[in-house]
Amino acid sequence: MDIQEYQRFISAFYKKRNWYQYDPFIRSNFLTEEVGEVCRAIRTIEIGRDRSDETVLADEENLENLTEELGDVLDNLFILADKYDISLEMIMQKHRTKLMERYPEE
């Protein structure tokens, strides 16, 4: 599945479930929440958890959790981009150009 196809899929998926209608301000807060969950997943992988009431998971389970949380972040980014009619390809192209101009090869 390519990026455009996934962006169309996730927008339709969210619209069908009435999740799409949240304005970008609320959606950006959802994104922030998901980024926090990515940070927690990375912390678990890198230094473990220190709460006695949490179950210690196998490495594979921790990586699966990180993968799921990264997916949630991407979905929220895709929805925000869609709300402003910005394709992910455009974002990547413009960002690449910015990086190459800002940090040219020596």
N, C-alpha and C positions, 0 to 999 in steps of 0.2 A: 504494500500500500504506500503510495507516495504522500507527500505532505499536503498537497491540495485536496486530495481525496479524503484524507483524514480530517482536514479542517471542515470540509463539507459534511462529513459523517457526524462529527462531534457537534456541529451547530444544529443539524437536524435532530440528533439525539436529545440535546438539551431543550430544543423547542417543543418536541413531542411530550416531554415530561414537565413542561412549564418552568424550567430552570433558566431559560434564556432571557426571560423578561427583566431580570434584575438589572438595574442601571449599572454603568461602569464603576461608579464609586463603590457600590456594594460588591460587585464582582472583584474589584481590586482588593477588598478586604478578605474575600474568600481566597484569593491568590496568596495573600500574606499568611493566612492560616495554613495553607498547604505548604508554603515555603518553610514555616516553622516545623511542620511534620517531617519534611525532608531533613532539616537540621537534626531533629531528634533521631531519625533513622541513621544518619551518618554518625552521630555521637555513639549510638548503640554499637555500630560496627567498629568504630575506632577505639573507644575507651570503655565500652560496656555500659550497663545500667547499674545504678547504685541503690535502687529501692528494693527492699526485701520482698515486697508484695508483687514484683514483676517476675514473670517467667523468663528464664534464660532460653533463648532460641538458638537453633543451629545456624551456622554461617549462611547456609542456603536460604533459610527463612528470613534472616536479616536482609540479605540481598533482594529477595522477593519483595519484602516490605519497602525497601528503598525504591525499587523499580515502580511499584504501585504509586508511591508518593510522588515520584518524578512525573508519572503519568498524570496525576491530579494537577500538578503545576502546569504541565503542558496544556491540558484541557482548558484551564482558566486563561492562559495566555492566548490560546486559539480563539476562545470566545471573545475576549477583549479586542483582539485584532479584527475579528469578524464584525463586531459592533461598529468599528470605525472603517470598515471596508478596506482593510489592509491585509494583503496576502502574506503568508509566512515567507514565500519566496522573495517578495519585495523587502521584507525586514532583513532577511539574510543577505541579500545583495547590497543593500544600503549599508548594513553594518560592516560587511566585508570591505567595502570601499572606504568607509570611515577608518577602519583599522589600518588598512594599507596606507592611507594618507597620513594618519597620525604616527604610525610606526613603520616607516619605509625600511626595506631591507638595506643593509649597509654594504 
